[in-house]
């Protein structure tokens, strides 16, 4: 999608579907979007006071992505494509889209999950392994995930991230 060195994305190439809300948290709401004909997730600040937190998140994700791109040896991490600014100059974070919902959705059988088999322990093992590998890589590179929970573990039909 872009060079690892340049994290600024063109807003004109970004099409946000505000009818398809993927989730929300303390500082932002996440929508489905298209960027360069690929599905992505876009996080927007809930209010202007959250902009600084989004900027900090961008800085951390950029550092992680630069190291991750150089090593390209870890699974279990979502790709961060970069940021954009909307027509109001508000920051938008553009990330990999998770096509199968969250770990919480899967475990509790919520109907957002697409094309995933029912949760069971045999299927859960690879998910737990990928989470552990992702955390190990983060810690080995000086990062700590301070908000690990089922709602923040995103699944893909071909595996978890």
TAGIPE-V928604 format. One record per residue. SS is DSSP state (h for helix, s for strand, l for the rest). Layout:
BEGIN
ss->[SS | SS]
END
This chain:
BEGIN
ss->[l | l | l | l | l | l | l | s | l | l | h | h | h | s | s | s | s | s | s | s | s | s | s | s | l | l | l | s | s | s | s | s | s | s | s | l | l | s | s | s | s | s | s | s | s | l | l | h | h | h | h | h | h | h | h | h | h | h | h | h | h | h | h | h | h | h | h | h | h | h | h | l | l | l | l | l | l | l | l | s | s | s | s | s | s | l | l | l | l | l | s | s | s | s | s | s | l | l | l | l | l | s | h | h | h | h | h | l | l | l | l | l | l | l | l | l | l | l | l | l | h | h | h | h | h | h | h | h | h | h | h | h | h | h | h | h | h | h | h | h | l | l | l | l | l | l | l | l | l | h | h | h | l | s | s | s | l | l | s | s | l]
END
